[in-house]
Amino acid sequence: QHRKSAQHLLVMVKTTYSYVQDTSLIPTIAVTLWIGLNAFNVYLLAYLVIFATKTQGIVIIGLCMASLLLPRKFLGKWGTMVGNFSAAGAAKYFGIQVTFEDEDAVRNCTGAAPIFASEPHDILPYNLFAFNRCLNIIPEEVGQTLKGLVTGAVYKIPFMRQVYSWNETEPVDKKSFRYHLKNRKAVVFVPGGVQEVIMLDPNRPQDLVLYLKSRKGFIKLALENGNPIIPVFCFGLDKSYGYWIPRGNFFNQMSRTIGFVPLVFWGRFGIPFGIPRATRLHNVIGKPIEIPCEGSEVKNESVEKYHALFLTEMEALFERHKEAEGYGDRKLKIS
């Protein structure tokens, strides 16, 4: 179970939930069942192309086709149990910490479902698992219907489409976004998206680049229903993987088209495409930004106003916590 502590700072109450880090066998298996599927699929494909006999090839292709044809949640509660096991194990593996700058303000977001906008994306934004309702970290009034919205590409990949669904995620498209907000269901997503992966530069490790200046669609969706926007910053995520990213306009365009960046990355034990290093993660959740409801007649000036406010609040959130998290020499660059 997580531990809870509270600290009074001026008129703001900071609440922190934390797990003791445990990188032993069971938490490692839990993370492998989820994030380890990247390596599983890559190596399965390599085996199919290079080593598989005709019979083995038929079996592998058949299993992949079955995964693609079966519903994403076909195992029902058993699949949810697997997802909960992965999330609970990940909380221990990463020794997750979640700090609310004002938990009561988040708890009171019951009139309209909030949008948790989390940064950075880095190689994989797996820190979103901390919003899984099985962990009971997000206040119940908000957290019990909360969904993580991630790139739709994962739902087109065998096996990953089921496992990510069991982990309380949905595709991050406008239709899904609007559906959840209209039905008063909170969402968490990474507005910077895969473009932030393209902008990673190993020669400038002091820079933390957020691709947010042109990301205004979620602001407009929030204005349609008056959904509060809550900035979230994850410290430690950028220490998870080493990587090599192919450069050039061709690869940049490919990344935007397919929804992920074709790159090589390595984590724990140096295994390519494997699970992340067991680095501690700290999600810091800022105070909700109140958004008015403008219905179907959203004004452009409102989008610009609240987008600018979001950028200001995200940067301020990082600045308030960077020293305590050992990021004092790091520079946040919003592009």
N, C-alpha and C positions, 0 to 999 in steps of 0.2 A: 504494500500500500504506500501511497505517497504521503509525504509529510507536509504540513502546512505551517507557515509562519506569517506574521503580519508586522509591518513596520509603519509608523506614522511619519509622514513627511509633509510638513506644512499642513494644508487642508486635504491632502490626498492620502489615501490609505493604500499602501502597497502590500499585496498578498502574494506569497510565493509557494508553489507546490513543487516538491522535488522528490526524485527517486534516488536511492543509493545505487551507484553504478555497479553492474554485475555483468562481466563479459564471459561467464562460464558457459558450459555446453548448451543448456536449455535456452537461455536468451539468444545465443548465437544461432541455434536452430530456428528459433522464432523469426529472427531477422532474415535468415536465409530463405525461409519459405515464402517470403514476400519480396525483398529487394534482390535476393539471390536469383530470382527468376530471369534477370537480365543475362547472367552468365549461363544459366541452364538453356535458354533459347539459343544463344549464340553457339554454344558448344554442341547442342543437338543438331543445329543446322550444319555445322562443320562436319559432324560425324555422318550425317545423312549424305552430304555431297562427296566426302572422301572415302569413308570406310564401310558404310552400310551395305549389306548384301541386299538382293532384290526383296527377299522376305522382310528383312528389317526395315527397308525403305517403305514398303507397303504399310507396315505397322505404324511407323512414325508418322507418315503422311495421314493415315487413318485417324490417329489420335489427335493430330493437329486439326484436321477437318471437323472432328467431333467437337472439339473445344470451340471452334468458330461457329458451329451450327447450334450448339446448345445455348440456352439462355445464360446470361452472365451470372445469374444468381440461382442456377438450377439446383444446387444442394440445399437451398433454403437455410434453416437454422443451423445445419451442420457447417455450411460455408461460413456463416456468421461466427460460429465458434472458432473456426480456423483464423478468421480475421481478428477476432478478439485476442486469441492466443498470440498472434504476431504483434499486435499493438502493445499488449502487456509486456511481452518479451522485449520489444524495442525500447519501451520506457526504461527498463532496467539496463539494457545493453548500452544505451546512450546516456544513462543517468540524467534523464530529462528534467529540466527545470522550467517552470512556467511562472512568470511574474505578471500579475495584473497591477497596473498603475492605479486603477480604480475598479475593483471587482464589482462593487455595488452598481456602478454606472452600466457595466456590461449586463449584470443581472436584470436591470430595469429596462433593457431593450426588448420589451414584450409587445409594444404597439406595432412595430414593424420589424421583421427579421433583420439582424445586422449582417453586414458583409465584412468578414475578416480578411483584410488584404495583407498578405504575408510576403516579406522579402528577406533575403535575396532568393533567387532561384538556384544558383550555383549548378553543379552537375546534375543533381537530382534533388528536388525539394521534398525530401522524405520527412522533414520536420512536421509536415501536416498531420502525421499520425497522432500527434499530441492532442489533436482536436477530436479524436475518436471518443464517442460517448461512453465506451466501456471503461475509460480511464477516469471518468467523473471529475475532470479538471474544469471544463467549461461549465459555468453555472447551469443547473438543471433546466431552468426555464428556457434557456437558449440552446444548450448543448444536446438535448435529447432528440432534436430533429436536424441537427447540423450535418451537412455533407461537405466533403472535400471535392473540389472541382479541379480536375487535372486534364492534361492533353488527351484529346480523343484518340490519339494514335495507339495508346496502350490497350484500347478496347478492340483493336483490330489485330492484336497479336495473340496467338494461341496461349492458353493457360494464364497469361498475365491478365486477360480481360476478366476472368473469373476471380482471381485472387485480389485484384484491385477493387472489384465490386464488393467482395466480402469485407474489404477494409473501409467500407462506408464512403466510396468515392463515385463520382459521376463525371461524364464528359464536360469540359468547360466550354460549351458553346452557348450562344445567345438564347436558344430555346430552353435549354436546361437551366440556365441562370435565371431567366425570367419566370420559369415554372416554379422554382423553389421560392423565389422572393414573393411571388403572388400568393403562394400558399403558406406564407409566414414561416418558412424554413430557412434558418441561417445557413450561410455558406462560407467556406474558406478557400482562397485560391491565391495564386502568385501572379499579380498583374504584369510583372516584367516578362514572364514567359521564357520561351527558349531563346529569344533574342539575347538574353543576358548570358547564356552559355557561349554564344558566338563571340561576345565581347570580353570574355575572360582572357587575360593576358598574363602568362606565367612570368613574363619579364617585368611586370609591375605588380608584385604581390601586395603592395601597400594599398592599392586601389580596390574599392568595392563599388562596382558599377551596377546601377539600377536603371533599367530601361523603362522609364515611366512617363517621360514628357509627352509622348504621343498616345499613352494608354488612357483614353477618356471614355471608352464604351461603358465600363462598369459604373462610372459616375452618372452617366445618362440613365442607366437602368435603375440606379439608386433613387434618382430624382422622380422616376415614374411612380414609385410607391412610398417615397420618404424613408428609405432604408438607411439606418446609420452605418457609417463606414468606420471600421476599427483598424488602425494601423498595427501591424505586428512585425517585429524584427527578430530574426533568429541568429544569435551569436554561436559560433562554433561550426556552422554548416559548411563554411568554406574550407575547413580543415579535413574534410572527409575523404577526398580522392586526389590522387595525382592524375594528370590527363594530358592527352595530345589531341589537338583540334585541327583538322584540315582548314586551310584558309582560302579565301577567294570568293568572288561573287557567285560562282556556280554552287558552292557548298552552302553559302548563306541563303540563296534562293531555295535550294533543296530542303534546308532545315525548316524554312517557313512553310513550305508546301506539305511536307510529311508530318510536321508537328514535333519533331525532335531533331537533335543535332547528331549526325553520323560521326562519332568520335571514339577514341580509345581511352578508357579510364581504368584505374586500378585502386583498390582500397586495402582492406585488411589482408595480411599475408602476401600482398603484392599480386593477388589474383586478378587478371584482366576481367573487367565487367562484374567483378564480385561484390560482396557486401562492403559497406563503408568501414573505414577505420572506426574504432570505438572511441570517438571523440565526444566529449560532453556537449550537449545542446542546451541552449537557454532561449526559449521563446519569451520575448517581452511584449506584452499586450498593452497598447496605449489606451487612452480614453476615447470613447466613441465620438465621432464627428457627427453632429446632428445635421440631417439632410431634410429639406422641406419636400413635400409631395406636390408635384406639378402635373401628375397624370400623363396623358398622352401628348400634352402640349409643353414639352420640356424646352426651355429657352437656352439658346447657345451661351448667353452670358452667365447663366446659372452653372452650366457645365464647366465653363472656364473658371468661375469663382471657386467652386468646390474642388475642382481638380488642383488648383493652385494651393488651396488650403490643405488638401491631402498631402501634397508634396512637402509642404512646410512641416506638417505634423510628423511625417515619416522621418524626415531629416532630424527634427528635434528629438524624436524618440531615440534614434541612434546616438545622438550627441549626449543625451542624458545618461546613457548607460555604458558608453564605450570604454571609459577609464576603468570602471569596475570589472569589465569583461576582458581586459588586456588588449583592447583595440585602440589605445591612445594614439598610436602612430599610424593608424589606418585612416584613409580619406574616403568619404562617401561621395561618389560622383553620379549625379542623376542626369541621364542622357535622354 
